[in-house]
Structures are given as structure tokens and as C-alpha cells.
Amino acid sequence: MEKNYIKAAVIVIGDEILSGRTKDTNSNTIALFLAPFGIQLKEIRVIGDDETMIIETINHLRKTYNYVFTTGGIGPTHDDITADCVAKAFDVAIDVRDDAVEMMLNRYSKEDLTPARLRMARIPYGASLIKNPVSWAPGFQMENVFTMAGVPNIMRAMLEDIAPRLEAGRIIISKNIKADNLKEGDIAIPFGEIAKEYHELSFGSYPWFNGNGYGAQLVVRGFDKELVNKGVASVLSMLEDLGLKPIVE
Amino acid sequence: MEKNYIKAAVIVIGDEILSGRTKDTNSNTIALFLAPFGIQLKEIRVIGDDETMIIETINHLRKTYNYVFTTGGIGPTHDDITADCVAKAFDVAIDVRDDAVEMMLNRYSKEDLTPARLRMARIPYGASLIKNPVSWAPGFQMENVFTMAGVPNIMRAMLEDIAPRLEAGRIIISKNIKADNLKEGDIAIPFGEIAKEYHELSFGSYPWFNGNGYGAQLVVRGFDKELVNKGVASVLSMLEDLGLKPIVE
């Protein structure tokens, strides 16, 4: 089911994620945001505040995927180097831009726009702005690369501004089948056979174990709703034959 | 502060993370687990259940970092391909191994060890087992690559078994300085000067914005406790000069 995909990657930039101090929630937000557009997230990379690494990662992923989304590193402090790295990755200049300054005047007075704050109005040459209605320092789109803030509520607001710019792909339909007391080992072979039979669908199995017991979720995904429903019916029939009581979500 | 580092990467394997259905918590668990060993997590990659991608990612990262930790894809179903990918990455055979079967007999009777379940006892040639006291299907260590389950409580249990095998590096000391009402733009220049002055330390700034207000955390990190304390004192003095009331955590 690889064809008709529009593919995307996320780059999460920040030492604080790698140290474990901060939990990344942005990549999950982006994954859930992209699904209704039929844009499939194929890769997430979390990297540190390291110029070479950021440039190489952007350049590799922007050539590999239709869209790349970066989060983090666009504030005013010395460790905010993402904008400069994007400029270097595209080999273009970067400077303070009037429309970015204009946007920031929604929050700051002219006097408050110190040289440090104006760093946040530095935009790589040729990029278009991404609106930030939370703290008003913009993100920007450079070709297929969208550079956003790392603060989760700012990033979510920026996604809203990006939405109309995205080309939609075929939407994947996904059904979850949940069964308590399902041991994966009991269904692995018939489940694999169903997966072979419906080779246009993708079938996944995700077990859990906790204090209250165990079970698994079986996920059926594909472009064709009728075919997905047929796949789900086959999985349900297999589970019911084992005496389980699956629930479709 | 790059020298004396022992560096690691995490590979999270699974379509369910990329679709947004499941939130990855394992990479954060590993980051926090590694810190007290002085092992620095430098990169996290989340990739799908795709053979070529898994093999290439393992081979690139195991040559780049001292340790690589993979999570996900070692169950009994057709979409569990990580063990085979590790074998292919190292160009070794893979087969059911007696000691892995022995371990699984802690949970399953001999009759329950169906061909599907025995898939979980397939271990790449030359690997050592990683104990799984939750569901008893082992992970394994192949040179500097540790292959673990994706289910969070199983992965955490596997980390306990890995701990004694890790070579410790120099431990990084990290201090957080939290200040309500701190605008990054107000401190970016003096903060950058402090960062230049203490070039053996690393200084990060992480702002927040929410319904209750805004502020930022400034993080000072380094190997030398006294030097970190000096860096913290400089940051505190800068913040207090601005009339802020920082808290060191």
C-alpha cells in the first residue's frame, strides 16, 4: 500500500528532549494532524542543538519526503539555531524581515523589539511566514520544510496556519480491534495468513501487559473502506473462533 | 563539552507510533535511564515496520554511537520483523535458541510453545539474551545494539537487565533555573555572554506559555560540579538584576 502516499518526516530539535528533561509531544500532535490529509508520517528524528546535525538532517529528509516539519530552536537565545540552519541547508541568506517584525508588533512595542527579540524575525531568504497567534514570533515555510516553535501550544497554533498549504493524499482508513485475554502467539499464524490474503491492507498487532491482565489490539489499515471492512470481518471471525470477545473501535 | 561522552541512539520501531495511534514513551524512559550512567542520548529515530529502513538505520547508528537501543517489533506476529532485521544488519544467521526457549518456559508450557511463539525465541547468531521477567520472551544484545520489546513495562524490565552491561561515562550535572514572567528576549544577550564565558558548560533556555502566564527554564549542564555551580550563580545574578525571582531545581 505504498503508492498514492504523500510522505512526511518530523525533526524534533532540542537537547532537552534527548536529556529526558522534556517529553516530546509535538511529533504525536503532528502525526494525528496529518492523518486526515492523507499524509503519512514515515519518520521522526529527535536531534540536539547541533548545527551540522540539523543541517544534514534537514537536507536528507527534505529530499526524501514530500514534507518536513521541524519543531524547536527558533527562540531568541544563543541555543536557538534552527532558522540559521535552515538557511544554510538551502544555501540562502537570512536576515530580519519587515513582515515578521510587523507580526511581532502584535505583542511587543517597538521599544521592546530589542536586537535579541529581532533574532526571531530573521527569516531565510525566500521563505513564507507561519503565523503564531500565541507569542507572535513567526515560523516559516521554506519550500517543503515547515519550521515551527517547540512550545507545544504555539506549535499547534502554527499547524492551523499550515493546513491550507498542504496537498492532500489518499486518506488511510484505520480500524482497531481490541481483545482482552488475546495472546498474540495464539493468532500469529492465522493473522499472518489474513495479512497475506489482503495484501493491499496493512495489519498490525499491539499487545499489552499490565497489573489487570493482558490482551492485544489488532489494527487494519488501507485506502479502500470496503476492503478494510472485509479485513476486519476476517479478523473478528478468527478471534471469535478462539472464544474471544473482540471490540471494534 | 563533547569529549568524554559515551553516546547512544534509540530506534523506536513501529507503524503505530508514526500513525499517532500510540504515543512513544520508551525513548524518554531510556533517556532518563542512561543519564546516571553518563551515557548521552544523541539521537532518537522513530521508523515504521519496514525491513530496508530498519536495517539501514541500525547499521548507520551502530557505527556512529557507542550504544544503540531498539524498541518494538519482537513479538510473534507477521509485523514483528526486528530480530530478522538485526540479523541481516550484522549479516549473521538467526534461529530458535535453546536458552531463549528455556526462558519462555517460565510462562508457557511446552505444548503452548507453538511455532508462532517460538518465533520469539529466534535469536541472531552471537547475541546474548536480555531477560524479560514480564512476558518471558527475551530481548537480545548483539555487540553494541540492544533489542528490546515495545511494550513499555516490558522494556523497562529489560533495561534493568542491561544496566550491568553498560560502560559508564562521565556524568553530566544539570541544574534547572525556573523563572516566572521571564521573557527570553530580555535575557538572550547577557545569557549568551554567560554561555560564551563558561564555554565548558552548556546553557539552554526553554520558554513556556499557557493560560496562567509565561516564563522560562534555564538549564546549566556540565561535567564539573563547581563550574556548574558558578554558571548557575552567574545566571541567578543576571535574573535577579532584572527583578525576577528564580528558583533552582
Chai-1 contact restraints between the chains, C-beta under 6 A:
chainA,res_idxA,chainB,res_idxB,connection_type,confidence,min_distance_angstrom,max_distance_angstrom,comment,restraint_id
A,D15,B,G204,contact,1.0,0.0,6.0,A-B,restraint_1
A,E16,B,Y206,contact,1.0,0.0,6.0,A-B,restraint_2
A,L18,B,L41,contact,1.0,0.0,6.0,A-B,restraint_3
A,G20,B,N28,contact,1.0,0.0,6.0,A-B,restraint_4
A,G20,B,A31,contact,1.0,0.0,6.0,A-B,restraint_5
A,G20,B,L32,contact,1.0,0.0,6.0,A-B,restraint_6
A,K23,B,N28,contact,1.0,0.0,6.0,A-B,restraint_7
A,N28,B,G20,contact,1.0,0.0,6.0,A-B,restraint_8
A,N28,B,K23,contact,1.0,0.0,6.0,A-B,restraint_9
A,A31,B,G20,contact,1.0,0.0,6.0,A-B,restraint_10
A,L32,B,G20,contact,1.0,0.0,6.0,A-B,restraint_11
A,L41,B,L18,contact,1.0,0.0,6.0,A-B,restraint_12
A,E43,B,I47,contact,1.0,0.0,6.0,A-B,restraint_13
A,I44,B,V46,contact,1.0,0.0,6.0,A-B,restraint_14
A,R45,B,R45,contact,1.0,0.0,6.0,A-B,restraint_15
A,V46,B,I44,contact,1.0,0.0,6.0,A-B,restraint_16
A,I47,B,E43,contact,1.0,0.0,6.0,A-B,restraint_17
A,G75,B,E184,contact,1.0,0.0,6.0,A-B,restraint_18
A,P76,B,E184,contact,1.0,0.0,6.0,A-B,restraint_19
A,P76,B,G185,contact,1.0,0.0,6.0,A-B,restraint_20
A,P76,B,A188,contact,1.0,0.0,6.0,A-B,restraint_21
A,T77,B,E184,contact,1.0,0.0,6.0,A-B,restraint_22
A,T77,B,A188,contact,1.0,0.0,6.0,A-B,restraint_23
A,T77,B,F191,contact,1.0,0.0,6.0,A-B,restraint_24
A,T77,B,S205,contact,1.0,0.0,6.0,A-B,restraint_25
A,H78,B,G192,contact,1.0,0.0,6.0,A-B,restraint_26
A,H78,B,A195,contact,1.0,0.0,6.0,A-B,restraint_27
A,D79,B,G204,contact,1.0,0.0,6.0,A-B,restraint_28
A,A116,B,G185,contact,1.0,0.0,6.0,A-B,restraint_29
A,A116,B,A188,contact,1.0,0.0,6.0,A-B,restraint_30
A,A116,B,I189,contact,1.0,0.0,6.0,A-B,restraint_31
A,R117,B,G185,contact,1.0,0.0,6.0,A-B,restraint_32
A,V134,B,F209,contact,1.0,0.0,6.0,A-B,restraint_33
A,S135,B,F209,contact,1.0,0.0,6.0,A-B,restraint_34
A,V151,B,F209,contact,1.0,0.0,6.0,A-B,restraint_35
A,E184,B,G75,contact,1.0,0.0,6.0,A-B,restraint_36
A,E184,B,P76,contact,1.0,0.0,6.0,A-B,restraint_37
A,E184,B,T77,contact,1.0,0.0,6.0,A-B,restraint_38
A,G185,B,P76,contact,1.0,0.0,6.0,A-B,restraint_39
A,G185,B,A116,contact,1.0,0.0,6.0,A-B,restraint_40
A,G185,B,R117,contact,1.0,0.0,6.0,A-B,restraint_41
A,A188,B,P76,contact,1.0,0.0,6.0,A-B,restraint_42
A,A188,B,T77,contact,1.0,0.0,6.0,A-B,restraint_43
A,A188,B,A116,contact,1.0,0.0,6.0,A-B,restraint_44
A,I189,B,A116,contact,1.0,0.0,6.0,A-B,restraint_45
A,F191,B,T77,contact,1.0,0.0,6.0,A-B,restraint_46
A,G192,B,H78,contact,1.0,0.0,6.0,A-B,restraint_47
A,A195,B,H78,contact,1.0,0.0,6.0,A-B,restraint_48
A,G204,B,D15,contact,1.0,0.0,6.0,A-B,restraint_49
A,G204,B,D79,contact,1.0,0.0,6.0,A-B,restraint_50
A,S205,B,T77,contact,1.0,0.0,6.0,A-B,restraint_51
A,Y206,B,E16,contact,1.0,0.0,6.0,A-B,restraint_52
A,F209,B,V134,contact,1.0,0.0,6.0,A-B,restraint_53
A,F209,B,S135,contact,1.0,0.0,6.0,A-B,restraint_54
A,F209,B,V151,contact,1.0,0.0,6.0,A-B,restraint_55
